[in-house]
């Protein structure tokens, strides 16, 4: 069973084959990428995840947008946006917004760095690395920083004619974060990562 893999898209079953670095193995039924090992991919994933953490930190505390209307200027940050709904019955909504756009993305990035950083240096996998990597995988669909920045962009288009809108450093940090995460996912061959994790785990 350890020599078999299942396509995550169509459930086709394959025997694991050696794929050269830079090559790609695709599912013969649906074309989904099964393996795509890259040279120094693990180190790049860790560096990109660390970069995303820095950008997320900047996005939390720097001004996100500045809106001026009728001579009144209001500035807000991502953290302020999450706390906007923290009054009375809207508290669950505030917690959900904070979880999806702040907590889960940060937790996922920290799990990736924790699980892969020692192995990128050629060391053994740290304790609970499997749990951390599994957590990162399960949190990915729920980490919605990208959805948040897309929703803000749509909202800005609608209010641009009603007020003067200035984009703060946090907006550009989140926009860059989206690009970094896309690049990170491009380097992340999950099957290769799990195989490396198994090989470097202490018995």
N, C-alpha and C positions, 0 to 999 in steps of 0.2 A: 504493500500500500504506500510505502514511503517513496516509491518511484513513480507514483501516479499524481497527476494534477487535474483539476477540473476547471474548465473555462467558467469564469464568474458571470459571463453574459448568457451563455446558452447551455451550460452544464455538460458540454462534451468532455469526454475523458481521454487523457493523453498520458503517454509515458514520458517522464522527464528526460530531455535530451540536453546535451551540452551545447550551449549557444555561445559563439565567440563574442568577445567584448566589442561592442559597437553594432552587433547584429540584433535581430529581433525575431522572436517566434510568435506567430499569429495562429489563432484558431482557424482551422480549415473550414469550419461551418459558418461562423459569423464574422471572422476577421478580427476579433478582439485580440489585443496584445497580451500575450501570456508571459513572455520574458523579454527583457531588453536591457541586459547588463551594460553599464557604461564604465569607462575607466575613471577611477577616483570618485565614483558616484557617491559613496557614503560620506566622504569628506565634504563634498559639495552640498549634499543634503543638510549636513550639520551646520555648515556656514550659512546657507540660505535660511535655515530655521532660526539661527541666532540673529541674522539680519532682520527677519520678520518680528522677532521679539523686541528688538530696538525700535523698529518702526511702530509697533503696537504701543510701546511705552510713550513714544512721542505723540502718537495720536490721542492718547488718553488725557494728556496734560496741556498740550498746546491748543490754541484756539482752532475750532473746526470751521465755522463759518461766521461771518459778520453781516448782519442785515440792517440796513438803514432805510427808514421810512418815516416821513413827516418830521424830519429833524431828530429822530430818536434812533440811536444805534444800540443794537444788542449783539453781544458776542456769546458764543456757546461752544462747549467742547463735547467730545463723545461721551464723557462721563456725565456731563450735564444733561445730555439727551436721554441717557438711561434713567437719570434721577427725576426727570420731568414728570414721570407717571407715578412717583412714589407717594402721592397723596391719597389717603383714605382707601377707597375700594380699588384704585388702580395700582396698588402695590404689587399684586401678582404679575401685572403686565410689566412693571418696572424690573422685577426680578428676572422675568423671561428675556427682556431686551438686554439686560446686563449679562445674562448667561450666554445668550447666543452671539452677541457681538464683542464681548470682552472675555468672560471667564473661560468658555470652551475653546476659543482660538488660542488663548495663552496657555491653557492646560495642554492642548494638543502639541503645541510647539515645544513646551518644556519636556513632554514625554518623548518626543523625537530626539531632542538633544541628549536627554539622559540615557536613552537606550542605545543610541548610535555613536555618540562622541568617543567613548573608550574604544570601540571597535574600529573607528576611523583612524585611530592612532596605532592599531595593530594589537591592542590589548584584548583581554577576555571581555565578554559581555558582562555588564554589572548585574548585581542581584535584582531580580524582578524585572529584567529587561523585557521578557516576553509580555508581562502584564502591561508595561508601559507602552510597548509597541502596539499591543492589541487595543489599549485605550485610545491611542492616537488614531487608529483605524476606525474605531467605533464613533469617535467624536467628529470625524471629518464631515459627515453630512449635516451635523448640527452646528458647526462653526460657521456662522453666517456673516462674517465681516464683509465678504464680497457682496452679498445680497444687500447689506446695509448701504454700502457706498453706491450701489446701483439705484436703490430706492431714493437716496438723497439726490443723485444726479437728475432723476426724473422729476422730483419735487422742485429742484432749483429751476428747471426749465419752465415750470408752471408759474413760479412766483417772480421770475426775472422781470416781468413787465410791471409788477406792482411795487417792487422795492429794489434798491441797489444791494446787490449781493457780492460780498467779498469772500474769497476762499482762503482759509487759514492754512497754516503749516500742517495741521492735523489732517486736513482733507487730502493734501498731496501725499502725506505719509501713508494714509490708508490706500490711496490709489496705487502707490508704489508697492504697498504690501500685497495687493491683488496680483500684480505682475510677478512679484517674487514667489508667491505661492504657486502660481501657474508653472513657473520655471522649476520650482522644487518638485512638484508632482510629475513633471516631465522626466526628472532624473530618478524618481523613486520607482524602482522595479521591486514590487512587493515580494514576489517569489524569491528573488535573489537575496533580499534582505533577510527573509525568514530562514533561508538555507544557511546564510552566513551566521545568523544568530545561533542556529542549532550547532554549527561547527565550533563556535567560540564560547559556547556555554560551558561553565565548569560542571564536571560530572558530579 
